[in-house]
């Protein structure tokens, strides 16, 4: 049963990954010659303009203020990155790599180089007969890095999304030493890794099997109490026995903040965590995929804060709770499920970040392919949600989550930033200039993109760039940034509404 449950999770991933493929120009609803193509078919347009569209599984993005670096996780190095064609031709590494790039005075990165290299990979390792899992990637090293977070102490936290470790792990890397801090039940993925302003470590248990130990037989969001991100710890061993079905941390205690299916405290509408309702209010599903976390402090100490959490299903979901520290644990005082009806719902909300002006930035992963033959099937889940035909161009953008500062509403305001372009957004990270944004594009044969806003603190207008890669002998990449287009969200929104669906 454990194997079949995990296989189902892999099938879900394969399904949404397929939507990230590029269709030929003559198959698209919007031609690459259309003036709005840079925003509606961003990846294909970037490739047409000379950008390198060969990256594979570009996942988390982290900004290290201590060392002034950007980190980008690529969970698997294969296919377009290692086929000896085009601009990129590095050796296959099924265990993945975390790359780093130094920022200059203008917040540009001109080179990416390997920082933490996964593996080695041993294809001869057989799957466990009972669980179906295997350790084909070295258990004392990263495997398929996904989430990244650079903390205020200069450490990089790396979480895994892998089927080549029996238990996915959370690692801390200080630039020299890699240490295993936590593991989650077999079959589950670690998501939502963040370090709060107070130095607390948060992470989620995504899509655990129903045979994991309670309460981890459903997706959970949690925080480690009694430990700060820069504390020393003895590395946790690789789990054995019953520990493979549990959450284990090297130091401190893991407290569950949210659990799929449980009531949201003091929610006005009586909703539950992971609950996805159709636009008519009827229940569609309970999403077992908690993903990116956004921690927005209310107080300077960070002992009171809003916590937003993505739920990565289709339609997507996001829950907000108010957290308050109470001695050695946290109380959850109230919360809500964010309402996305005003933007026709949201799609596969994956990783996330917090803007310098303290709002959340969620992401729509795997934009639906808008090909003439079959686009309706690609958005059938959203059509079910809406109760009418969904438009594929409505999805594949970053969305800002804004706790209402006016006092007019208790609910979160949602703003979709169409000006940033349409991609398979794993996540976007806004730098401290409040203008420059780097994003992960999670799919196969994808681009490295950058967005520069016209005005600080306003992502509704700006310029999209994509990187042209020149590979160096040391397997680093020199980057030349190609300007794709400058525009604003209002014009892109109007163009989406005007698309002839055929």
Secondary structure by P-SEA (a helix, b strand, c coil): caaaaaaaaaaaaaaaaaaaccccccccccccccccccccaaaaaaaaaccccccccccbbbbbccccbbbbbbccccccccccccccccccccbbbbbbbbbcccccccbbbbccccccccccccccccccccccccccccccccccccccccbbbbbbbcccccccbbbbbcccbbbbccccccccccccccccccbbbbbbbccccccccccccccccccccccccccccccccccccccccbbbbccbbbbbcccccccccccccccccccccccccccccccccccbbbbbbccccccbbbbbbbbbccccbbbbbbbbbccccccccccccccccccccccccccccccccbbbbbbbccccccccccccccaaaaaaaacccccccccbbbbbbbccccccccbbbbbbcccccccccccccccccccbbbbbbccccccbbbbbbcccccccbbbbbbbbbbbccccbbbbbbbbcccccaaaaaaaaaacccc
